[in-house]
Amino acid sequence: MTILKWAVIFFVVSIMAGILGFTGVSAASADVARVLFYIFAAILVVLLLLGITIFRA
């Protein structure tokens, strides 16, 4: 859940920077948030697949 929390934090920073006109900071933090979210999604899918297949008792 820490990865998802950091993704949300960077997303909020991106929105605030965009509102204030800092487009470079906004784009950079949006990219970081996107990468962190994709990492979280990949880990989630792997753990779901493991839970369905291997750890089924």
N, CA, C and O atoms as a Tinker XYZ file with bonds, in Angstrom:
   228  protein
     1  N      0.813000   -1.195000    0.000000    73     2
     2  CA     0.000000    0.000000    0.000000    64     1     3
     3  C      0.862000    1.267000    0.000000    63     2     4     5
     4  O      0.374000    2.348000   -0.331000    81     3
     5  N      2.119000    1.140000    0.364000    73     3     6
     6  CA     2.992000    2.305000    0.378000    64     5     7
     7  C      3.208000    2.842000   -1.025000    63     6     8     9
     8  O      3.256000    4.056000   -1.223000    81     7
     9  N      3.338000    1.954000   -1.998000    73     7    10
    10  CA     3.542000    2.397000   -3.380000    64     9    11
    11  C      2.326000    3.177000   -3.858000    63    10    12    13
    12  O      2.465000    4.216000   -4.503000    81    11
    13  N      1.149000    2.684000   -3.549000    73    11    14
    14  CA    -0.071000    3.368000   -3.967000    64    13    15
    15  C     -0.199000    4.723000   -3.270000    63    14    16    17
    16  O     -0.658000    5.691000   -3.875000    81    15
    17  N      0.202000    4.793000   -2.010000    73    15    18
    18  CA     0.155000    6.059000   -1.278000    64    17    19
    19  C      1.073000    7.091000   -1.921000    63    18    20    21
    20  O      0.696000    8.253000   -2.074000    81    19
    21  N      2.274000    6.670000   -2.297000    73    19    22
    22  CA     3.199000    7.592000   -2.952000    64    21    23
    23  C      2.703000    8.005000   -4.334000    63    22    24    25
    24  O      2.919000    9.140000   -4.760000    81    23
    25  N      2.042000    7.089000   -5.033000    73    23    26
    26  CA     1.472000    7.440000   -6.336000    64    25    27
    27  C      0.405000    8.513000   -6.182000    63    26    28    29
    28  O      0.344000    9.450000   -6.978000    81    27
    29  N     -0.437000    8.379000   -5.161000    73    27    30
    30  CA    -1.473000    9.387000   -4.918000    64    29    31
    31  C     -0.850000   10.721000   -4.517000    63    30    32    33
    32  O     -1.321000   11.774000   -4.945000    81    31
    33  N      0.193000   10.687000   -3.711000    73    31    34
    34  CA     0.871000   11.924000   -3.303000    64    33    35
    35  C      1.455000   12.635000   -4.514000    63    34    36    37
    36  O      1.292000   13.847000   -4.653000    81    35
    37  N      2.132000   11.903000   -5.394000    73    35    38
    38  CA     2.695000   12.528000   -6.583000    64    37    39
    39  C      1.602000   13.027000   -7.521000    63    38    40    41
    40  O      1.789000   14.038000   -8.198000    81    39
    41  N      0.469000   12.338000   -7.571000    73    39    42
    42  CA    -0.651000   12.788000   -8.388000    64    41    43
    43  C     -1.199000   14.118000   -7.871000    63    42    44    45
    44  O     -1.481000   15.025000   -8.654000    81    43
    45  N     -1.349000   14.231000   -6.554000    73    43    46
    46  CA    -1.837000   15.478000   -5.968000    64    45    47
    47  C     -0.839000   16.608000   -6.198000    63    46    48    49
    48  O     -1.236000   17.735000   -6.495000    81    47
    49  N      0.448000   16.315000   -6.064000    73    47    50
    50  CA     1.475000   17.321000   -6.343000    64    49    51
    51  C      1.388000   17.765000   -7.801000    63    50    52    53
    52  O      1.536000   18.948000   -8.103000    81    51
    53  N      1.150000   16.824000   -8.691000    73    51    54
    54  CA     1.026000   17.146000  -10.109000    64    53    55
    55  C     -0.168000   18.060000  -10.368000    63    54    56    57
    56  O     -0.064000   19.024000  -11.127000    81    55
    57  N     -1.296000   17.758000   -9.740000    73    55    58
    58  CA    -2.482000   18.599000   -9.912000    64    57    59
    59  C     -2.240000   20.008000   -9.366000    63    58    60    61
    60  O     -2.577000   20.998000  -10.016000    81    59
    61  N     -1.657000   20.092000   -8.174000    73    59    62
    62  CA    -1.401000   21.409000   -7.582000    64    61    63
    63  C     -0.393000   22.209000   -8.408000    63    62    64    65
    64  O     -0.569000   23.413000   -8.590000    81    63
    65  N      0.643000   21.566000   -8.900000    73    63    66
    66  CA     1.636000   22.261000   -9.716000    64    65    67
    67  C      1.009000   22.721000  -11.032000    63    66    68    69
    68  O      1.327000   23.801000  -11.532000    81    67
    69  N      0.124000   21.907000  -11.588000    73    67    70
    70  CA    -0.561000   22.311000  -12.814000    64    69    71
    71  C     -1.462000   23.507000  -12.602000    63    70    72    73
    72  O     -1.535000   24.396000  -13.450000    81    71
    73  N     -2.148000   23.533000  -11.471000    73    71    74
    74  CA    -3.024000   24.670000  -11.170000    64    73    75
    75  C     -2.208000   25.952000  -10.993000    63    74    76    77
    76  O     -2.626000   27.028000  -11.420000    81    75
    77  N     -1.042000   25.822000  -10.360000    73    75    78
    78  CA    -0.200000   26.989000  -10.102000    64    77    79
    79  C      0.655000   27.390000  -11.304000    63    78    80    81
    80  O      1.310000   28.432000  -11.276000    81    79
    81  N      0.654000   26.570000  -12.363000    73    79    82
    82  CA     1.369000   26.942000  -13.579000    64    81    83
    83  C      2.765000   26.369000  -13.717000    63    82    84    85
    84  O      3.491000   26.735000  -14.641000    81    83
    85  N      3.153000   25.489000  -12.829000    73    83    86
    86  CA     4.470000   24.861000  -12.918000    64    85    87
    87  C      4.339000   23.603000  -13.781000    63    86    88    89
    88  O      4.205000   22.498000  -13.256000    81    87
    89  N      4.379000   23.773000  -15.098000    73    87    90
    90  CA     4.086000   22.650000  -15.992000    64    89    91
    91  C      5.183000   21.596000  -15.983000    63    90    92    93
    92  O      4.894000   20.410000  -16.140000    81    91
    93  N      6.428000   21.999000  -15.803000    73    91    94
    94  CA     7.520000   21.029000  -15.767000    64    93    95
    95  C      7.424000   20.119000  -14.553000    63    94    96    97
    96  O      7.576000   18.902000  -14.660000    81    95
    97  N      7.172000   20.717000  -13.410000    73    95    98
    98  CA     7.017000   19.945000  -12.177000    64    97    99
    99  C      5.784000   19.061000  -12.278000    63    98   100   101
   100  O      5.795000   17.913000  -11.834000    81    99
   101  N      4.731000   19.597000  -12.861000    73    99   102
   102  CA     3.491000   18.839000  -13.018000    64   101   103
   103  C      3.703000   17.609000  -13.890000    63   102   104   105
   104  O      3.253000   16.518000  -13.541000    81   103
   105  N      4.374000   17.772000  -15.006000    73   103   106
   106  CA     4.617000   16.642000  -15.905000    64   105   107
   107  C      5.523000   15.597000  -15.261000    63   106   108   109
   108  O      5.285000   14.397000  -15.396000    81   107
   109  N      6.557000   16.052000  -14.565000    73   107   110
   110  CA     7.484000   15.116000  -13.924000    64   109   111
   111  C      6.794000   14.319000  -12.827000    63   110   112   113
   112  O      6.967000   13.103000  -12.744000    81   111
   113  N      6.020000   14.985000  -11.991000    73   111   114
   114  CA     5.357000   14.259000  -10.916000    64   113   115
   115  C      4.245000   13.359000  -11.445000    63   114   116   117
   116  O      3.963000   12.318000  -10.853000    81   115
   117  N      3.618000   13.741000  -12.540000    73   115   118
   118  CA     2.618000   12.864000  -13.155000    64   117   119
   119  C      3.271000   11.607000  -13.711000    63   118   120   121
   120  O      2.703000   10.519000  -13.613000    81   119
   121  N      4.457000   11.744000  -14.293000    73   119   122
   122  CA     5.181000   10.571000  -14.793000    64   121   123
   123  C      5.580000    9.639000  -13.653000    63   122   124   125
   124  O      5.462000    8.420000  -13.779000    81   123
   125  N      6.048000   10.198000  -12.552000    73   123   126
   126  CA     6.424000    9.380000  -11.395000    64   125   127
   127  C      5.194000    8.669000  -10.841000    63   126   128   129
   128  O      5.257000    7.486000  -10.508000    81   127
   129  N      4.083000    9.382000  -10.744000    73   127   130
   130  CA     2.852000    8.781000  -10.239000    64   129   131
   131  C      2.384000    7.654000  -11.155000    63   130   132   133
   132  O      1.919000    6.620000  -10.673000    81   131
   133  N      2.499000    7.838000  -12.454000    73   131   134
   134  CA     2.085000    6.807000  -13.404000    64   133   135
   135  C      2.955000    5.557000  -13.272000    63   134   136   137
   136  O      2.439000    4.439000  -13.289000    81   135
   137  N      4.257000    5.738000  -13.141000    73   135   138
   138  CA     5.160000    4.597000  -12.999000    64   137   139
   139  C      4.880000    3.844000  -11.696000    63   138   140   141
   140  O      4.831000    2.614000  -11.684000    81   139
   141  N      4.698000    4.578000  -10.612000    73   139   142
   142  CA     4.402000    3.928000   -9.331000    64   141   143
   143  C      3.076000    3.181000   -9.373000    63   142   144   145
   144  O      2.955000    2.098000   -8.800000    81   143
   145  N      2.081000    3.751000  -10.046000    73   143   146
   146  CA     0.803000    3.063000  -10.152000    64   145   147
   147  C      0.928000    1.790000  -10.970000    63   146   148   149
   148  O      0.328000    0.774000  -10.618000    81   147
   149  N      1.695000    1.819000  -12.056000    73   147   150
   150  CA     1.879000    0.610000  -12.867000    64   149   151
   151  C      2.634000   -0.467000  -12.094000    63   150   152   153
   152  O      2.329000   -1.651000  -12.231000    81   151
   153  N      3.606000   -0.075000  -11.292000    73   151   154
   154  CA     4.312000   -1.047000  -10.456000    64   153   155
   155  C      3.343000   -1.672000   -9.459000    63   154   156   157
   156  O      3.353000   -2.886000   -9.255000    81   155
   157  N      2.502000   -0.835000   -8.835000    73   155   158
   158  CA     1.507000   -1.338000   -7.899000    64   157   159
   159  C      0.541000   -2.296000   -8.596000    63   158   160   161
   160  O      0.215000   -3.350000   -8.049000    81   159
   161  N      0.086000   -1.944000   -9.783000    73   159   162
   162  CA    -0.854000   -2.794000  -10.516000    64   161   163
   163  C     -0.217000   -4.127000  -10.889000    63   162   164   165
   164  O     -0.872000   -5.166000  -10.810000    81   163
   165  N      1.048000   -4.111000  -11.293000    73   163   166
   166  CA     1.734000   -5.353000  -11.657000    64   165   167
   167  C      1.893000   -6.263000  -10.432000    63   166   168   169
   168  O      1.674000   -7.471000  -10.525000    81   167
   169  N      2.273000   -5.687000   -9.292000    73   167   170
   170  CA     2.411000   -6.483000   -8.072000    64   169   171
   171  C      1.058000   -7.049000   -7.658000    63   170   172   173
   172  O      0.972000   -8.199000   -7.228000    81   171
   173  N      0.007000   -6.253000   -7.783000    73   171   174
   174  CA    -1.330000   -6.705000   -7.442000    64   173   175
   175  C     -1.769000   -7.882000   -8.307000    63   174   176   177
   176  O     -2.332000   -8.851000   -7.796000    81   175
   177  N     -1.519000   -7.807000   -9.600000    73   175   178
   178  CA    -1.906000   -8.895000  -10.502000    64   177   179
   179  C     -1.132000  -10.172000  -10.181000    63   178   180   181
   180  O     -1.708000  -11.260000  -10.158000    81   179
   181  N      0.165000  -10.041000   -9.936000    73   179   182
   182  CA     0.980000  -11.214000   -9.601000    64   181   183
   183  C      0.480000  -11.861000   -8.315000    63   182   184   185
   184  O      0.344000  -13.083000   -8.246000    81   183
   185  N      0.206000  -11.049000   -7.300000    73   183   186
   186  CA    -0.261000  -11.613000   -6.043000    64   185   187
   187  C     -1.652000  -12.229000   -6.175000    63   186   188   189
   188  O     -1.933000  -13.244000   -5.538000    81   187
   189  N     -2.515000  -11.644000   -6.978000    73   187   190
   190  CA    -3.822000  -12.242000   -7.211000    64   189   191
   191  C     -3.706000  -13.583000   -7.917000    63   190   192   193
   192  O     -4.386000  -14.542000   -7.552000    81   191
   193  N     -2.846000  -13.652000   -8.927000    73   191   194
   194  CA    -2.646000  -14.913000   -9.635000    64   193   195
   195  C     -2.061000  -15.983000   -8.707000    63   194   196   197
   196  O     -2.461000  -17.146000   -8.759000    81   195
   197  N     -1.116000  -15.579000   -7.865000    73   195   198
   198  CA    -0.557000  -16.530000   -6.913000    64   197   199
   199  C     -1.611000  -16.987000   -5.914000    63   198   200   201
   200  O     -1.655000  -18.160000   -5.541000    81   199
   201  N     -2.448000  -16.071000   -5.487000    73   199   202
   202  CA    -3.500000  -16.435000   -4.540000    64   201   203
   203  C     -4.520000  -17.379000   -5.139000    63   202   204   205
   204  O     -5.053000  -18.244000   -4.444000    81   203
   205  N     -4.794000  -17.220000   -6.417000    73   203   206
   206  CA    -5.776000  -18.098000   -7.082000    64   205   207
   207  C     -5.186000  -19.462000   -7.362000    63   206   208   209
   208  O     -5.880000  -20.468000   -7.220000    81   207
   209  N     -3.919000  -19.526000   -7.759000    73   207   210
   210  CA    -3.346000  -20.796000   -8.218000    64   209   211
   211  C     -2.536000  -21.522000   -7.144000    63   210   212   213
   212  O     -2.911000  -22.622000   -6.736000    81   211
   213  N     -1.469000  -20.950000   -6.694000    73   211   214
   214  CA    -0.515000  -21.659000   -5.844000    64   213   215
   215  C     -1.020000  -21.808000   -4.426000    63   214   216   217
   216  O     -0.935000  -22.895000   -3.855000    81   215
   217  N     -1.541000  -20.745000   -3.846000    73   215   218
   218  CA    -1.878000  -20.760000   -2.437000    64   217   219
   219  C     -3.287000  -21.275000   -2.178000    63   218   220   221
   220  O     -3.804000  -21.126000   -1.070000    81   219
   221  N     -3.897000  -21.861000   -3.156000    73   219   222
   222  CA    -5.238000  -22.432000   -2.974000    64   221   223
   223  C     -5.106000  -23.774000   -2.262000    63   222   224   225
   224  O     -4.376000  -24.654000   -2.718000    81   223
   225  N     -5.789000  -23.923000   -1.184000    73   223   226
   226  CA    -5.661000  -25.163000   -0.421000    64   225   227
   227  C     -6.983000  -25.870000   -0.328000    63   226   228
   228  O     -7.071000  -26.937000    0.280000    81   227
